[in-house]
Amino acid sequence: MRVVDVKATGLAQSTSTVVQVYTDDGIVGVGHSDSSPHVRYIIEGDLKPLVVGEDPLEVGKLWTKMYRAVAGMGSEA
């Protein structure tokens, strides 16, 4: 199973973003971010290319990969 697409949708009148991760097996994972409305562009522009083609079950590996990619974008962790 591999990630084939990632979509981030900002909710109207809110800072919330819904994230959908699509796999080649037809499974769709859904997540949520409550942060800047600009997070949608980071997810689709910076993070999506990092996870497309990857195994979505390798959560730790993907989290580390994405964290390292955005660590300099204002993260305080």
BELVEN-V570805 format. One line per field, one symbol per residue. phi: phi as a letter, one per 20 degrees, with the letter a starting at -180 (. if undefined). Layout:
phi: ???
//
This chain:
phi: .cfdaccccfeglbeecedddddfenececcbcdagfffgffffedegffdfneffeegfffgfffgffdgeeofde
//
